[in-house]
Amino acid sequence: MQYRTLGRTGVQVSSLALGAMNFGRIGRTTQDEATALVDAALEAGINLIDTADRYSGGESEEMVGKAIAGRRDDIVLATKASMPMSDERNHQGASRRWLVTALDDSLRRLGVDHVDLFQIHRWDPRTGDEETLSALTDLQRAGKIRYFGSSTFPAYRIVQAQWAARERHLSRYVTEQPGYSILQRGTETHVLPVTQEYGLGVLVWSPLASGWLTGAVREGRDITTNRSAFMPERFDTSLPHNRARLDAVERLAGVADEAGLTMIQLALGFVTAHPGVTSALIGPRTPEHLTAQLAAADTVLTADVLDAIDAIVPPGTDLAPHEKHDTPPALLDPSLRRR
């Protein structure tokens, strides 16, 4: 396992981190299965575990808490808030009112008195940066969080938040968690240059592109991944963007074979090769998934392999741009671009 410094914090984290989104009903994972995954990940050298209050309605946090009991101090523990947790309109967002409550709820579910990294799961356009940053700074001073970060923020919002922290003499976001994979490279265009400029640690999610890059999705095969069962439109190869993904996967499989790598090693080795990336979040659902993903822990792609990937999916290209989560709201909601 490789270890890298998380931004400018001085904290050392593994280049592969355990994402717990599949813990609970999303991944149909039991407590015993989740604990076994945590045990194996820690044994392999992973020291960062990332979850969120939103994952299975808090069940993921509860499972992580039970799995790490007795060894909390050996783990860099991260969670997230801001996504809706009920139909109540104020049980979401990045206001002081909600973040204080959401963090207390997360600490209770995790069974800990603090988290190392508390992240805003999505940018909240209804809440000003000062409101959010002042609340997070107070929670940090209270000892409930060590650091805080953002997740899937548009690049211009990352910049704005850094300036707001400086102007108001508040603590700043020290990490960003963007989506990034060989098939979705738009993050390279704006987000990664900004995070590098401001010295943010970067924890990338979906480096295996929701299963497209695991080797399970290939031409002529039925797609039977867990994700395809509840997101069928994302794997409908009659759609042009999915056809483009499948064509790219077939070409990438050839690159992997020639390099003597699995598709998973190629995919994870690609994202961790970027100098702006600290860790890639893996989200195994079974021990077999974890074993296959851990095989990429020390994968270093050669220049010719990286060049071959660039020739298939050019830098900065998203093969499914409509699936991005950091698109400015006005591009999605016509009422926000009309007078």
C-alpha positions as CSV (number, residue, x, y, z in Angstrom):
1,M,0.0,0.0,0.0
2,Q,1.2,3.5,-0.8
3,Y,0.6,6.4,1.6
4,R,0.2,10.1,0.8
5,T,-0.2,13.3,2.7
6,L,-3.8,14.5,2.8
7,G,-3.5,18.0,1.3
8,R,-1.5,20.1,3.7
9,T,-2.8,18.5,6.9
10,G,0.2,16.3,7.5
11,V,-2.1,13.3,7.9
12,Q,-0.9,10.2,6.0
13,V,-3.6,8.2,4.2
14,S,-3.6,5.1,2.0
15,S,-3.8,5.6,-1.7
16,L,-6.8,3.3,-1.7
17,A,-9.5,4.2,0.8
18,L,-12.5,2.1,1.9
19,G,-15.8,3.7,0.8
20,A,-18.8,2.4,2.8
21,M,-21.7,3.3,0.5
22,N,-22.5,-0.4,0.0
23,F,-22.8,-1.1,3.7
24,G,-26.4,-1.8,4.5
25,R,-29.4,-2.0,2.2
26,I,-27.8,-0.2,-0.8
27,G,-25.4,-3.1,-1.2
28,R,-27.5,-5.7,0.7
29,T,-24.6,-6.0,3.1
30,T,-25.0,-7.4,6.6
31,Q,-23.1,-6.3,9.7
32,D,-20.9,-9.4,9.7
33,E,-20.1,-8.8,6.0
34,A,-19.3,-5.2,6.6
35,T,-17.0,-6.0,9.5
36,A,-15.2,-8.6,7.5
37,L,-14.6,-6.0,4.7
38,V,-13.2,-3.5,7.2
39,D,-11.0,-6.2,8.8
40,A,-9.5,-7.2,5.5
41,A,-9.1,-3.6,4.3
42,L,-7.2,-2.6,7.5
43,E,-5.1,-5.7,7.3
44,A,-4.1,-4.7,3.8
45,G,-3.0,-1.3,4.9
46,I,-6.0,0.9,4.2
47,N,-6.3,3.5,6.9
48,L,-9.1,5.8,5.6
49,I,-12.8,4.9,5.8
50,D,-15.4,7.1,4.2
51,T,-19.1,7.0,4.8
52,A,-22.1,9.4,4.8
53,D,-25.3,10.0,6.7
54,R,-27.2,9.5,3.5
55,Y,-25.9,6.0,2.8
56,S,-28.9,3.7,3.5
57,G,-30.4,6.3,5.7
58,G,-27.6,6.1,8.3
59,E,-27.2,2.4,8.3
60,S,-23.8,2.6,6.8
61,E,-22.5,4.8,9.6
62,E,-23.9,2.4,12.2
63,M,-22.2,-0.5,10.5
64,V,-18.9,1.3,10.2
65,G,-19.1,2.3,13.9
66,K,-19.6,-1.3,15.0
67,A,-16.8,-2.5,12.7
68,I,-14.2,-0.1,14.0
69,A,-15.0,-0.4,17.7
70,G,-11.9,-0.7,19.7
71,R,-9.5,0.5,17.0
72,R,-10.9,4.0,16.3
73,D,-7.5,5.7,16.8
74,D,-5.9,3.7,14.0
75,I,-8.4,5.0,11.4
76,V,-8.8,8.2,9.6
77,L,-12.6,8.4,9.7
78,A,-14.6,10.5,7.3
79,T,-18.3,11.1,6.8
80,K,-20.5,13.5,5.0
81,A,-23.7,15.6,5.4
82,S,-26.1,17.9,3.5
83,M,-28.1,15.4,1.4
84,P,-31.8,15.1,2.4
85,M,-32.4,12.8,5.4
86,S,-36.2,13.1,5.5
87,D,-39.1,14.9,3.9
88,E,-38.7,17.8,6.3
89,R,-37.3,20.7,4.3
90,N,-34.7,21.7,6.8
91,H,-33.3,18.2,7.3
92,Q,-30.7,18.8,4.5
93,G,-28.4,21.5,3.2
94,A,-25.4,23.2,4.6
95,S,-26.9,25.6,7.2
96,R,-25.6,25.9,10.7
97,R,-29.0,24.6,11.9
98,W,-28.7,21.4,10.0
99,L,-25.0,20.7,10.1
100,V,-24.9,20.8,13.9
101,T,-27.7,18.3,14.1
102,A,-26.4,16.1,11.3
103,L,-23.0,15.8,12.8
104,D,-24.4,14.9,16.2
105,D,-26.5,12.2,14.6
106,S,-23.5,10.9,12.7
107,L,-21.4,10.8,15.8
108,R,-24.1,8.8,17.6
109,R,-24.5,6.3,14.8
110,L,-20.7,5.9,14.5
111,G,-20.3,5.6,18.3
112,V,-17.4,8.1,18.4
113,D,-16.8,11.5,19.9
114,H,-15.3,13.0,16.7
115,V,-14.6,12.4,13.0
116,D,-11.4,13.2,11.3
117,L,-13.0,14.6,8.2
118,F,-16.5,16.0,7.9
119,Q,-17.5,16.8,4.3
120,I,-20.3,18.7,2.7
121,H,-21.8,16.1,0.4
122,R,-23.0,18.5,-2.2
123,W,-22.8,22.2,-2.6
124,D,-25.9,23.9,-1.2
125,P,-26.8,26.9,-3.5
126,R,-29.3,28.2,-0.9
127,T,-26.6,28.7,1.8
128,G,-23.8,31.2,1.9
129,D,-20.2,30.2,2.3
130,E,-19.8,32.2,5.5
131,E,-22.8,30.4,7.1
132,T,-21.4,27.0,6.4
133,L,-17.7,27.8,7.1
134,S,-18.5,29.5,10.4
135,A,-20.5,26.5,11.5
136,L,-17.8,24.0,10.5
137,T,-15.1,26.2,12.1
138,D,-17.1,26.1,15.4
139,L,-17.6,22.4,15.2
140,Q,-13.8,22.0,14.6
141,R,-13.0,24.2,17.6
142,A,-15.4,22.2,19.7
143,G,-13.3,19.1,18.9
144,K,-16.1,17.2,17.1
145,I,-14.2,17.3,13.8
146,R,-10.5,17.6,13.0
147,Y,-10.8,18.8,9.4
148,F,-13.6,19.5,6.9
149,G,-13.9,19.2,3.2
150,S,-16.2,19.4,0.2
151,S,-17.6,16.8,-2.1
152,T,-18.5,17.2,-5.8
153,F,-18.2,21.0,-5.7
154,P,-17.9,22.9,-9.0
155,A,-14.5,24.3,-9.4
156,Y,-15.6,27.9,-9.1
157,R,-17.4,27.1,-5.7
158,I,-14.1,25.6,-4.4
159,V,-12.4,28.8,-5.2
160,Q,-15.1,31.0,-3.7
161,A,-15.1,29.0,-0.5
162,Q,-11.3,29.4,-0.2
163,W,-11.7,33.1,-0.6
164,A,-14.6,33.3,1.9
165,A,-12.5,31.5,4.5
166,R,-9.6,33.9,4.0
167,E,-11.7,37.0,4.1
168,R,-13.7,36.0,7.2
169,H,-10.7,34.4,9.0
170,L,-12.4,31.0,9.2
171,S,-11.0,27.5,8.8
172,R,-11.1,26.3,5.2
173,Y,-12.0,23.2,3.3
174,V,-8.9,21.0,3.2
175,T,-10.2,18.3,0.9
176,E,-12.5,17.8,-2.1
177,Q,-14.1,14.5,-3.2
178,P,-14.9,14.6,-6.9
179,G,-16.1,11.9,-9.3
180,Y,-13.2,10.7,-11.5
181,S,-12.5,7.8,-13.7
182,I,-11.1,6.9,-17.1
183,L,-14.6,7.3,-18.6
184,Q,-15.4,10.5,-16.8
185,R,-12.3,12.8,-17.0
186,G,-14.0,16.2,-16.9
187,T,-12.6,16.7,-13.4
188,E,-9.2,17.2,-15.0
189,T,-10.4,20.3,-16.8
190,H,-11.2,22.6,-13.8
191,V,-11.5,20.8,-10.5
192,L,-8.1,19.2,-10.2
193,P,-6.1,22.3,-11.3
194,V,-8.0,24.3,-8.6
195,T,-7.4,21.7,-5.8
196,Q,-3.7,21.6,-6.7
197,E,-3.5,25.3,-6.6
198,Y,-5.0,25.5,-3.2
199,G,-3.3,22.4,-1.8
200,L,-6.4,20.3,-1.2
201,G,-6.4,16.6,-0.6
202,V,-8.5,14.8,-3.2
203,L,-10.4,11.6,-2.5
204,V,-12.0,10.5,-5.8
205,W,-15.2,8.5,-5.9
206,S,-16.4,6.1,-8.6
207,P,-13.0,5.3,-10.0
208,L,-14.5,2.1,-11.5
209,A,-17.2,4.1,-13.1
210,S,-20.1,2.4,-11.3
211,G,-18.8,-1.0,-12.5
212,W,-18.1,-0.2,-16.1
213,L,-14.3,-0.6,-15.4
214,T,-14.4,-3.8,-13.3
215,G,-14.2,-6.2,-16.2
216,A,-17.7,-7.3,-15.7
217,V,-19.1,-5.2,-18.5
218,R,-18.0,-6.4,-21.9
219,E,-19.3,-6.6,-25.4
220,G,-21.7,-9.6,-25.9
221,R,-22.2,-10.3,-22.2
222,D,-25.3,-9.7,-20.1
223,I,-24.8,-6.9,-17.6
224,T,-25.6,-8.3,-14.2
225,T,-23.8,-6.0,-11.8
226,N,-25.5,-4.9,-8.6
227,R,-25.6,-1.3,-9.8
228,S,-27.2,-2.2,-13.1
229,A,-30.2,-3.8,-11.2
230,F,-31.3,-0.4,-9.8
231,M,-29.8,1.9,-12.4
232,P,-30.7,0.1,-15.6
233,E,-30.6,3.3,-17.8
234,R,-26.9,3.7,-16.9
235,F,-26.1,0.4,-18.6
236,D,-28.6,0.4,-21.5
237,T,-26.2,-0.1,-24.4
238,S,-28.8,1.0,-26.9
239,L,-28.2,4.6,-25.7
240,P,-25.4,6.5,-27.6
241,H,-23.4,7.5,-24.5
242,N,-23.5,4.0,-23.1
243,R,-22.4,2.6,-26.5
244,A,-19.5,5.0,-26.4
245,R,-18.6,3.7,-23.0
246,L,-18.7,0.1,-24.1
247,D,-16.6,0.8,-27.1
248,A,-14.0,2.5,-24.9
249,V,-14.1,-0.4,-22.4
250,E,-13.3,-2.9,-25.2
251,R,-10.3,-0.9,-26.3
252,L,-9.2,-0.4,-22.7
253,A,-9.4,-4.1,-22.1
254,G,-6.9,-4.5,-24.8
255,V,-4.5,-2.0,-23.2
256,A,-4.9,-3.8,-19.8
257,D,-4.2,-7.2,-21.4
258,E,-1.1,-6.0,-23.2
259,A,0.2,-4.5,-19.9
260,G,-0.5,-7.6,-17.9
261,L,-3.1,-5.9,-15.8
262,T,-6.7,-6.4,-14.8
263,M,-9.2,-3.8,-15.8
264,I,-9.5,-2.8,-12.1
265,Q,-5.7,-2.3,-11.8
266,L,-5.8,-0.2,-15.0
267,A,-8.7,1.9,-13.7
268,L,-7.4,2.5,-10.2
269,G,-3.8,2.9,-11.3
270,F,-5.0,5.6,-13.7
271,V,-6.7,7.8,-11.1
272,T,-4.0,7.4,-8.5
273,A,-1.4,8.4,-11.1
274,H,-2.7,11.9,-11.3
275,P,-0.5,14.1,-9.1
276,G,-3.5,16.0,-7.8
277,V,-5.2,12.8,-6.4
278,T,-4.5,11.6,-2.9
279,S,-6.7,8.5,-2.6
280,A,-9.2,6.5,-4.7
281,L,-12.3,5.4,-2.9
282,I,-13.2,1.8,-3.5
283,G,-16.6,0.5,-2.5
284,P,-16.5,-3.3,-2.4
285,R,-19.7,-5.3,-1.7
286,T,-18.1,-8.7,-1.2
287,P,-14.6,-10.0,-0.1
288,E,-14.0,-11.0,-3.7
289,H,-14.5,-7.4,-4.8
290,L,-12.1,-6.2,-2.2
291,T,-9.4,-8.7,-3.1
292,A,-9.6,-7.7,-6.8
293,Q,-9.4,-4.0,-5.9
294,L,-6.6,-4.4,-3.4
295,A,-4.5,-5.9,-6.2
296,A,-4.2,-2.4,-7.5
297,A,-2.7,-1.0,-4.3
298,D,0.8,-0.9,-5.7
299,T,-0.1,-0.5,-9.4
300,V,2.0,2.1,-11.2
301,L,1.1,2.6,-14.9
302,T,3.9,3.2,-17.3
303,A,3.9,6.3,-19.6
304,D,3.0,4.2,-22.7
305,V,0.0,2.8,-20.9
306,L,-1.2,6.2,-19.8
307,D,-0.7,7.5,-23.4
308,A,-2.8,4.6,-24.7
309,I,-5.6,5.5,-22.3
310,D,-5.4,9.2,-23.5
311,A,-5.8,8.0,-27.0
312,I,-9.0,6.2,-26.1
313,V,-10.6,8.8,-23.8
314,P,-8.9,12.2,-24.3
315,P,-8.0,14.2,-21.2
316,G,-10.9,16.2,-19.8
317,T,-13.5,14.2,-21.6
318,D,-16.7,12.9,-20.0
319,L,-18.3,10.1,-22.0
320,A,-21.5,10.6,-20.0
321,P,-21.6,14.3,-19.3
322,H,-25.2,14.3,-18.1
323,E,-24.2,12.1,-15.2
324,K,-21.9,14.7,-13.6
325,H,-23.0,15.9,-10.2
326,D,-21.1,19.3,-10.1
327,T,-23.0,21.0,-12.9
328,P,-24.0,24.5,-12.0
329,P,-27.7,24.5,-11.0
330,A,-28.7,27.1,-13.6
331,L,-27.8,24.6,-16.4
332,L,-30.3,22.0,-14.9
333,D,-33.1,24.3,-13.8
334,P,-34.5,26.7,-16.4
335,S,-36.0,28.9,-13.7
336,L,-32.6,29.8,-12.5
337,R,-31.5,31.2,-15.9
338,R,-34.7,33.2,-16.6
339,R,-35.7,36.6,-15.4
